[in-house]
């Protein structure tokens, strides 16, 4: 069957309250954007991919996620990986990001991963690989570790 091979991504998010010591962990699957799937397919056509993960962005928008999204709804903050993308097993890449206590304080509603040579610290730059809606009111006492796991595999 043609759809037996899959590309999937999800976020492991760990929030630590520095005042209380409380730790909250969650796993959130997300949608892979058409641009990411096309870039991966281009490899088989001999086109060098330009989808190296460069930034995690958070925003305050809550527009439903669609396959053709190219930006976050309302991006407010970007950060580079604290741990560069690394293969952890066959077909699996992990990338870790950190939102420090002083960063992105307020109501967060979306997360996106931006890749490619055009991705920079500037809002809406790069190729949006994945986007997910996620509601969190982040305080200045919280640090959030976000690990992005990308998996290309067989069913």
Secondary structure, 3 states (H helix, E strand, C coil): CCCCEEEEEEEEEEEEECCCCCEEEEEEECEECHHHHHHHHHHHCCCCCCCCEEEEEEECCCCCCCCCCCCCCCEEEEEECCEEEEEEECCEEEEEEEECCCCCCEEEEEEEEEECCCCCCCCCCCEEEEEEEEEEEECCCEEEEEEEEEEEEEC
